[in-house]
Amino acid sequence: MVGAGPAGSSTAHWCAAAGLDVLLLEKGEFPRDKICGDGLTPRAVAELVRMGVPTREEDGWIRNRGLRVHGGGRSYELDWPDLTTYPGYGMARARMTLDHTLAQHAQASGAKLLERTKVTGALRADDGRVVGVTAQPLDASGRAEGPVKEFRAPVVVAADGVSSRFALGIGRERRDDRPMGTAVRAYYRTPRHDDPFMESHLELWDGEPGKSALLPGYGWIFPLGDGTVNVGLGSVSSTPARQSAAGIDYRRLMETWLDKSAPEGWDLVHEPERGPIRGAALPMGYNRGPLYAAGVLLAGDSAGMVSPFNGEGIAYGLQAGRVAAEAISQARHRATDEAREATLATYAERMRADLGGYYTLGRWFVRLIEHPEIMRVCVRYGLPRKVVMQFTLKLLSDCYEPHGGDWVDRVIAGLTRVVPSS
């Protein structure tokens, strides 16, 4: 496994639990930071439950009951839906400790973890199939230390994040017809650090509210229960080219948002010891592929598994690890090369069957909200209607019953099945 984020650690856990020999290679050293909103939807919580990850409050986890939505001068508190598929609560955990916890869980399952190990390239057989990686040990400052090593494996999982140098090195380019988001965040002290709702601000103005451009995105406040909240904002474009053309200074945008539209009642105080405002790209809607070919599976941000609806990526990285591990473990018990390849290919088929239609809807959604006039209509006429907001919560958070459920679940599930999943 290349990369020990949620996707890499999930794959390592499930493969090790199936009795496979697993090596997890991580460029950094835990605990290490990752730019993220730190919020976990019920879909992500369900994956943690499947993995058997302990999520006790005394271990630094905090539950939330839903989403508090602000926009157009109105607010709603929307509980997470009560479903059989997912639990009725979300969670939050800073990535500094979340990723470390997941990597330790993979180790406890039997995976071997090598930190401060930079993967430098792929090992290939004569037929072009990837049969391992080359890697360089790093010292504490991130400089190369010691000779390059070779690690051979029948299957390599690339889970090395948005830039995915490993995937790029084997010719898997990023698609330019898929949405790209950008998010920035920082940590703040507040007396409401244990608020039971995650908070979302739907109007993101590029300057004075009502007097500047309304951007496609939202601001957030996610309580962490440790005296702090994760405060940030994200914006999205339908293509990387449109994002570049927008030329937005996201750090300035966040400073302006907090200055001009400061969320009331939070008494936010910046935590300088936890770093300044930092940003990261969000690769969306399967923007890199194929998900499997020639001995390499892509998982998590490496494959662009971030939702175009809300910027959520953790849930899909965890899910990808579970599905990848099942394909890998089944393939190891096939008698011929052809059967093994066909079994490994089921990973891509299953991921696209489950998420392809939903991501297509997300791409269409992004194209709509790129138009400020449509954003204004959505906020003005959608927010006052609670039934519309409850539909929106299920759609944007991907928390609905895929089979059965109420009329909202059936509508969303039906839409994901009738649209293209490519």
Secondary structure as UniProt FT lines:
FT   HELIX           6..17
FT   TURN            18..19
FT   STRAND          23..25
FT   STRAND          39..40
FT   HELIX           42..51
FT   HELIX           57..59
FT   STRAND          62..64
FT   STRAND          66..71
FT   TURN            72..73
FT   STRAND          74..79
FT   STRAND          90..92
FT   HELIX           95..108
FT   TURN            109..110
FT   STRAND          112..114
FT   STRAND          117..124
FT   TURN            126..127
FT   STRAND          130..138
FT   TURN            140..141
FT   STRAND          149..152
FT   STRAND          156..158
FT   TURN            161..163
FT   HELIX           165..169
FT   TURN            170..171
FT   TURN            176..177
FT   STRAND          180..189
FT   TURN            191..194
FT   STRAND          197..201
FT   STRAND          204..205
FT   TURN            209..211
FT   STRAND          214..215
FT   STRAND          217..223
FT   STRAND          228..237
FT   HELIX           240..246
FT   HELIX           250..260
FT   TURN            264..265
FT   STRAND          269..270
FT   HELIX           272..274
FT   STRAND          278..284
FT   STRAND          292..293
FT   TURN            294..295
FT   STRAND          296..298
FT   HELIX           300..303
FT   TURN            308..310
FT   HELIX           314..331
FT   TURN            332..333
FT   HELIX           337..369
FT   HELIX           372..377
FT   HELIX           378..382
FT   TURN            383..384
FT   HELIX           386..397
FT   HELIX           407..418
//
